[in-house]
Amino acid sequence: MNKDQLLQKLWDQYVTLAPSAHKIHNIFDEQYGNVKNDHIAFRTFNDPRVNIEAMSKVFTACGYEEKGQYEFTAKKLLAKHYEHKTDKDAPKIFISELRLELCSEYVQEIVDCLLAISDLHLIDPLELVFQGRLWGKPSHQIYERLREESEYAAWMYVYGFCPNHFTVFVNKLDKETSLESVNQLLKDNGFKMNGSGGEIKGTPEQMLEQSSILADRLAVDFVEGTYEIPACYYEFAKRYEDKDGELFDGFIAGSADKIFESTNVTLPNQ
């Protein structure tokens, strides 16, 4: 699978979990034209069988290399981002992992159990990012118990290994526009924004502004019945030039921390 095939397969999987993204892509294509992707994000656990290094193998095989590392202390996360070695227009890849050693025994035991029944040894390492939930039908009781400690762990429990979000690269739209205007267009079309930390996270001085809609809520078949819970979301990023005139290509941990909350059942400021 080459890079372009990989990215298309990821998009096709993603829009099944974020149907709003497909609608927004069409709106932007009509309003702004030339919708390009800034980055794709994934979530995982720091177990060596499925950690960042394991998840990144399919991307490094397609010419990506590690570029930056980030820590999210409160959420007990570590993350890295990857860029393509030769294709500067290729979207960045952002992979985060839950640091299980910092979690409660309950979370550790649940994750150990999930991975133990996943037959990971039968899966091609280059296919891990497409596997979704490998451990069968989830329990809503366990989901809610995980949420008490980590919305991130609860999300992983239900959705597993798949793209968590794609990101519109605002700089690459055919019509120059601000992130404020992008957000207003989204709200005018009925999409709800993630307001945690403000609708726009980051500043031009930090060389990166980001916003996101709240994750689509999808009906999930749990052991106890069907419940609607947050799935995946669409993000929007505008980058600014550094002192050398180059667009900033990294991420701001403080902003990304709030973007993570797009999949929260309830935002902290709600």
C-alpha positions as CSV (number, residue, x, y, z in Angstrom):
1,M,0.0,0.0,0.0
2,N,1.5,3.4,-1.0
3,K,1.1,6.6,0.9
4,D,-1.9,7.9,-1.1
5,Q,-3.7,4.6,-0.8
6,L,-3.1,4.5,2.9
7,L,-4.4,8.1,3.4
8,Q,-7.5,7.3,1.3
9,K,-8.3,4.2,3.3
10,L,-7.9,6.1,6.5
11,W,-10.3,8.8,5.3
12,D,-12.9,6.2,4.2
13,Q,-12.8,4.6,7.7
14,Y,-12.8,8.0,9.4
15,V,-16.0,9.4,7.8
16,T,-17.9,6.3,9.0
17,L,-17.2,7.5,12.5
18,A,-17.4,11.2,11.8
19,P,-20.2,11.7,9.2
20,S,-20.1,15.4,9.9
21,A,-16.6,15.5,8.4
22,H,-17.9,14.5,5.0
23,K,-20.6,17.2,5.1
24,I,-18.1,19.8,6.2
25,H,-15.7,18.8,3.5
26,N,-18.4,19.4,0.9
27,I,-19.4,22.8,2.5
28,F,-15.7,23.9,2.5
29,D,-15.1,22.7,-1.0
30,E,-18.0,24.9,-2.2
31,Q,-17.2,27.9,0.0
32,Y,-13.4,27.9,0.0
33,G,-12.2,25.2,-2.5
34,N,-9.1,23.0,-2.3
35,V,-9.6,21.3,1.1
36,K,-6.2,19.9,2.3
37,N,-5.4,17.9,5.4
38,D,-3.0,19.2,8.0
39,H,-2.8,16.1,10.2
40,I,-4.4,12.8,11.1
41,A,-4.5,11.8,14.8
42,F,-4.7,8.4,16.4
43,R,-5.0,7.1,20.0
44,T,-3.6,4.0,21.7
45,F,-2.1,2.6,24.9
46,N,1.6,2.5,25.8
47,D,1.7,-1.3,25.8
48,P,4.6,-2.3,23.5
49,R,2.2,-4.4,21.3
50,V,0.1,-1.4,20.3
51,N,2.1,1.7,21.5
52,I,3.1,4.7,19.4
53,E,6.0,2.8,17.8
54,A,3.7,0.0,16.8
55,M,1.0,2.3,15.4
56,S,3.6,4.4,13.5
57,K,5.1,1.4,11.5
58,V,2.6,1.7,8.6
59,F,3.6,5.4,8.3
60,T,7.4,5.0,8.5
61,A,7.0,2.3,5.9
62,C,5.5,4.9,3.6
63,G,8.3,7.5,4.2
64,Y,7.3,9.2,7.4
65,E,9.8,10.1,10.2
66,E,9.4,11.2,13.8
67,K,9.6,14.9,14.4
68,G,8.3,16.0,17.8
69,Q,7.2,14.6,21.2
70,Y,4.7,16.0,23.6
71,E,3.5,15.3,27.2
72,F,0.0,15.8,28.7
73,T,0.5,15.3,32.4
74,A,-3.1,15.7,33.5
75,K,-4.4,13.3,30.9
76,K,-1.5,10.9,31.5
77,L,-0.7,10.9,27.8
78,L,2.5,11.0,25.7
79,A,2.4,11.9,22.0
80,K,4.6,12.1,18.9
81,H,4.1,13.6,15.5
82,Y,5.5,12.4,12.2
83,E,6.2,14.1,8.9
84,H,6.8,12.7,5.4
85,K,10.5,12.8,4.5
86,T,10.0,14.1,0.9
87,D,6.4,15.1,0.4
88,K,5.9,18.3,2.3
89,D,2.2,18.4,1.3
90,A,1.5,15.1,3.0
91,P,-0.5,15.4,6.2
92,K,1.3,15.1,9.5
93,I,0.6,12.1,11.7
94,F,-0.1,12.6,15.4
95,I,-0.2,9.6,17.6
96,S,-0.9,9.7,21.4
97,E,-0.8,6.9,24.0
98,L,-2.2,6.5,27.5
99,R,0.5,5.9,30.0
100,L,-0.9,2.9,31.8
101,E,1.6,2.9,34.6
102,L,0.1,6.2,35.8
103,C,-3.4,4.8,35.7
104,S,-5.4,3.0,38.4
105,E,-5.2,-0.8,38.7
106,Y,-8.7,-1.0,37.3
107,V,-7.7,0.7,34.0
108,Q,-4.5,-1.4,33.8
109,E,-6.4,-4.6,34.3
110,I,-9.1,-3.7,31.8
111,V,-6.5,-2.8,29.1
112,D,-4.5,-6.0,29.8
113,C,-7.7,-8.0,29.4
114,L,-8.6,-6.3,26.2
115,L,-5.2,-6.8,24.6
116,A,-5.0,-10.4,25.8
117,I,-8.2,-11.3,23.9
118,S,-7.3,-9.4,20.7
119,D,-5.1,-12.0,19.0
120,L,-2.7,-9.2,18.1
121,H,-0.1,-11.8,17.0
122,L,-2.4,-12.6,14.1
123,I,-2.5,-9.0,12.8
124,D,-0.1,-7.6,10.3
125,P,1.6,-4.7,12.2
126,L,1.0,-2.5,9.1
127,E,-2.7,-3.0,9.5
128,L,-3.0,-2.1,13.2
129,V,-4.3,1.4,12.5
130,F,-7.4,0.0,10.7
131,Q,-8.4,-2.6,13.2
132,G,-10.9,-0.7,15.3
133,R,-12.2,-2.5,18.4
134,L,-10.6,-5.9,18.5
135,W,-12.2,-7.1,21.8
136,G,-15.9,-7.7,20.9
137,K,-19.0,-6.0,22.2
138,P,-18.2,-3.5,25.0
139,S,-20.0,-3.1,28.3
140,H,-21.6,0.3,29.0
141,Q,-20.9,-0.2,32.7
142,I,-17.2,-0.6,32.0
143,Y,-17.3,2.4,29.6
144,E,-18.8,4.6,32.3
145,R,-16.3,3.3,34.9
146,L,-13.4,4.1,32.6
147,R,-14.9,7.6,31.9
148,E,-14.7,8.4,35.6
149,E,-10.9,8.2,35.4
150,S,-10.1,8.8,31.7
151,E,-12.4,9.9,28.8
152,Y,-9.5,8.9,26.6
153,A,-9.4,5.3,27.9
154,A,-13.2,5.0,27.6
155,W,-13.1,6.2,24.0
156,M,-10.3,3.7,23.2
157,Y,-12.4,0.9,24.8
158,V,-15.3,1.5,22.4
159,Y,-13.5,2.5,19.2
160,G,-10.1,1.0,19.3
161,F,-7.5,1.5,16.6
162,C,-8.7,4.0,14.0
163,P,-8.3,7.6,13.0
164,N,-9.5,9.9,15.8
165,H,-9.7,13.0,13.7
166,F,-8.6,14.6,10.5
167,T,-7.8,18.3,10.2
168,V,-8.5,21.0,7.6
169,F,-5.4,23.0,6.8
170,V,-6.9,26.4,6.7
171,N,-3.8,28.0,5.1
172,K,-4.2,25.8,2.0
173,L,-7.8,26.8,1.3
174,D,-8.1,28.6,-2.1
175,K,-9.7,31.7,-0.4
176,E,-7.6,33.2,2.4
177,T,-9.7,33.2,5.6
178,S,-9.4,33.4,9.4
179,L,-10.1,30.7,11.8
180,E,-12.9,32.9,13.3
181,S,-14.6,32.9,9.9
182,V,-14.2,29.2,9.6
183,N,-15.8,28.7,13.0
184,Q,-18.6,31.0,12.1
185,L,-19.4,29.1,8.9
186,L,-19.5,25.9,10.9
187,K,-21.9,27.3,13.5
188,D,-24.0,28.8,10.7
189,N,-24.4,25.3,9.3
190,G,-25.4,23.9,12.7
191,F,-22.2,22.3,13.9
192,K,-21.3,22.6,17.6
193,M,-17.8,23.7,18.5
194,N,-15.5,22.5,21.2
195,G,-15.4,25.5,23.6
196,S,-13.0,24.1,26.1
197,G,-10.2,26.6,26.5
198,G,-12.1,28.9,24.1
199,E,-13.3,28.1,20.6
200,I,-9.8,28.9,19.2
201,K,-6.9,27.3,21.0
202,G,-3.5,28.9,20.5
203,T,-2.5,32.3,19.1
204,P,-0.6,33.7,16.1
205,E,2.2,34.4,18.5
206,Q,2.4,30.7,19.2
207,M,2.3,30.2,15.4
208,L,-0.7,27.8,15.6
209,E,-4.4,28.3,16.0
210,Q,-6.8,25.3,16.3
211,S,-10.5,24.6,16.6
212,S,-12.7,21.6,16.3
213,I,-16.3,20.6,16.3
214,L,-17.6,18.3,19.0
215,A,-17.4,14.6,18.0
216,D,-20.4,13.1,16.3
217,R,-22.5,10.9,18.6
218,L,-23.1,7.5,17.2
219,A,-25.3,4.7,18.4
220,V,-23.1,1.9,19.8
221,D,-24.3,-1.6,20.6
222,F,-23.3,-2.4,24.1
223,V,-23.9,-5.5,26.1
224,E,-26.6,-3.6,28.0
225,G,-28.2,-2.1,25.0
226,T,-27.7,0.8,22.5
227,Y,-26.3,4.1,23.7
228,E,-25.2,7.2,21.7
229,I,-21.7,8.2,22.6
230,P,-19.1,10.6,21.1
231,A,-17.1,9.1,18.2
232,C,-14.8,11.2,16.0
233,Y,-14.5,14.9,15.1
234,Y,-13.1,17.3,12.6
235,E,-10.4,19.8,13.4
236,F,-9.3,23.0,11.8
237,A,-5.7,24.4,12.0
238,K,-4.1,27.7,10.8
239,R,-0.4,27.9,11.0
240,Y,1.8,31.0,11.1
241,E,5.4,31.8,9.9
242,D,8.3,31.7,12.3
243,K,11.1,34.3,12.3
244,D,12.7,32.6,9.2
245,G,9.5,32.8,7.2
246,E,8.7,29.1,7.5
247,L,5.3,27.8,8.6
248,F,5.4,26.3,12.1
249,D,5.1,22.6,11.6
250,G,4.8,21.3,15.2
251,F,2.0,21.3,17.8
252,I,1.3,23.2,21.0
253,A,0.7,20.8,24.0
254,G,-1.6,23.2,25.8
255,S,-3.9,23.6,22.8
256,A,-3.9,19.9,21.9
257,D,-4.8,19.1,25.5
258,K,-8.1,21.0,24.9
259,I,-8.6,19.5,21.4
260,F,-8.6,16.0,23.0
261,E,-11.7,17.0,24.9
262,S,-13.7,17.1,21.6
263,T,-14.6,13.4,22.4
264,N,-15.6,14.1,26.0
265,V,-19.2,13.2,26.9
266,T,-19.3,16.5,28.8
267,L,-16.8,19.3,28.4
268,P,-15.3,20.8,31.6
269,N,-16.9,24.2,31.0
270,Q,-20.4,22.8,30.2
